Amino acid sequence: MVGFGIVDGVGTWAYDASTDDTVLTWPTDADAESQTLIARKTRDIATAGDGLMLDANAQTPSTWRHLSSV
């Protein structure tokens, strides 16, 4: 199960000419509130059916993004 949250755009992209690449700068706590809410909701869903919630992201962090033409 993947939980998506929407946070204000606080990150920045910058072009690094020395590597010919772009670099994303994103504050580590920018989506902390959203992460907390998602964790609470998913835990509530799992435990409502006597299930168990395992946080795979705690072992191997990942980022999911929507695909959009906007």
C-alpha positions as CSV (number, residue, x, y, z in Angstrom):
1,M,0.0,0.0,0.0
2,V,1.3,3.4,-0.9
3,G,0.2,6.6,0.8
4,F,0.3,9.8,-1.1
5,G,0.3,13.3,0.4
6,I,0.5,16.7,-1.1
7,V,2.9,19.2,0.4
8,D,3.8,22.8,-0.5
9,G,6.6,23.0,-3.1
10,V,9.5,23.8,-0.9
11,G,12.2,22.0,-2.9
12,T,14.4,23.5,-5.6
13,W,16.0,22.2,-8.7
14,A,19.4,23.6,-9.8
15,Y,21.5,22.8,-12.8
16,D,25.1,21.7,-11.9
17,A,27.2,22.4,-15.0
18,S,30.2,20.5,-13.6
19,T,28.2,17.2,-13.7
20,D,25.7,18.3,-16.4
21,D,23.0,17.2,-14.1
22,T,20.2,18.7,-12.0
23,V,20.2,18.5,-8.3
24,L,17.1,18.5,-6.0
25,T,17.4,20.2,-2.7
26,W,14.5,19.2,-0.4
27,P,14.3,19.9,3.3
28,T,14.3,16.6,5.2
29,D,11.3,17.7,7.3
30,A,9.2,19.2,4.5
31,D,6.8,16.4,4.4
32,A,7.0,15.2,8.0
33,E,3.4,16.2,8.9
34,S,2.1,14.4,5.8
35,Q,4.1,11.3,6.6
36,T,2.8,11.2,10.1
37,L,-0.8,11.5,8.9
38,I,-0.3,8.8,6.3
39,A,1.3,6.4,8.8
40,R,-1.6,6.9,11.3
41,K,-4.2,6.2,8.6
42,T,-2.5,3.2,7.3
43,R,-2.0,1.8,10.8
44,D,-5.7,2.4,11.6
45,I,-6.7,0.6,8.4
46,A,-4.5,-2.4,9.1
47,T,-5.4,-2.8,12.8
48,A,-9.1,-2.4,12.1
49,G,-9.0,-5.9,10.5
50,D,-6.7,-7.3,13.1
51,G,-3.8,-6.8,10.6
52,L,-0.2,-5.7,11.1
53,M,1.4,-2.7,9.5
54,L,5.0,-3.1,8.4
55,D,6.9,0.0,7.2
56,A,9.0,-1.2,4.3
57,N,10.1,2.5,3.8
58,A,11.9,2.4,7.2
59,Q,14.3,-0.3,5.8
60,T,14.6,0.9,2.2
61,P,13.5,4.6,1.8
62,S,11.7,5.3,-1.5
63,T,9.8,8.1,-3.1
64,W,6.7,7.8,-5.2
65,R,5.5,10.5,-7.5
66,H,2.4,10.9,-9.6
67,L,2.7,11.2,-13.3
68,S,1.1,14.2,-14.8
69,S,1.1,16.2,-17.9
70,V,0.9,19.4,-15.9
